[in-house]
Amino acid sequence: MHKMNTLSDSDELLLAMLKHVPFDGWSWSALKSGIADLNKDPDDIEFIFSQGPIDAARHCGIYFDRIMSETLKDTSIDVMPVREKIKFIIETRLELILPFKESIRCLLSFLSLPGNKSVALQMTFKAVDEMWYLAGDQSTDYNYYSKRALLAGVYGSTILYWLSDNDDEFRSTRKFLERRINDVIMIPRIKRALTDKLGSFSKIIKGFKKINLLKNIVH
């Protein structure tokens, strides 16, 4: 089981807020209810999250990235194949956010608003970057970005599927995640196959050009 280290003021307010989000939305109102639960001055909100709900959203990403990493430290993830690592990491994150499912649903609605989309992208990138780090990825070239872009698609679609999965064990979501990972793993193979075919096609074209050139010389 995961053991949390000492909570920061930001952690405490976030967790207190999350209890009220299903009723108040991802809002100042939920923050105010959370700070009241902590028996703190409402003015303290602006010292903790100066921009209110959007700062709370950012910290939500940071918080779950951190406890995901702390939780996985106690596992034998290092001995798994990469695809199993990624699956296990995402499943672990889903288990961690399961108690806050309705709040996460509200958070995603909040992040889908036009002014918040850049924060949503930043949070997603940080999450998948941490996942790849935990999976042992050390790429620094083009693969660094392509891996994260692919995983962002897998993670994002899995979260959306998970939100409609009412099973606490989310068995259907686990199967969906496995299919999505298999799809992504096939992409490099498809690319290699296309490259090989294009290479062969290119050789054929060059061959035709040489034949035509010889014909021109002969004639």
Stockholm file with secondary structure:
# STOCKHOLM 1.0

chainA/1-219         MHKMNTLSDSDELLLAMLKHVPFDGWSWSALKSGIADLNKDPDDIEFIFSQGPIDAARHCGIYFDRIMSETLKDTSIDVMPVREKIKFIIETRLELILPFKESIRCLLSFLSLPGNKSVALQMTFKAVDEMWYLAGDQSTDYNYYSKRALLAGVYGSTILYWLSDNDDEFRSTRKFLERRINDVIMIPRIKRALTDKLGSFSKIIKGFKKINLLKNIVH
#=GR chainA/1-219 SS CCCCCCCCHHHHHHHHHHTTHHHHCSSHHHHHHHHHHTTCCTTHHHHHCTTTHHHHHHHHHHHHHHHHHHHHTTSCGGGSCHHHHHHHHHHHHHHHHGGGHHHHHHHHHHHTSGGGHHHHHHHHHHHHHHHHHHTTCCCCSHHHHHHHHHHHHHHHHHHHHHHTCCCTTCHHHHHHHHHHHHHHHHHHHHHHHHHHHHHHHHHHHHHHHHHHHHHHHHC
#=GC SS_cons         CCCCCCCCHHHHHHHHHHTTHHHHCSSHHHHHHHHHHTTCCTTHHHHHCTTTHHHHHHHHHHHHHHHHHHHHTTSCGGGSCHHHHHHHHHHHHHHHHGGGHHHHHHHHHHHTSGGGHHHHHHHHHHHHHHHHHHTTCCCCSHHHHHHHHHHHHHHHHHHHHHHTCCCTTCHHHHHHHHHHHHHHHHHHHHHHHHHHHHHHHHHHHHHHHHHHHHHHHHC
//
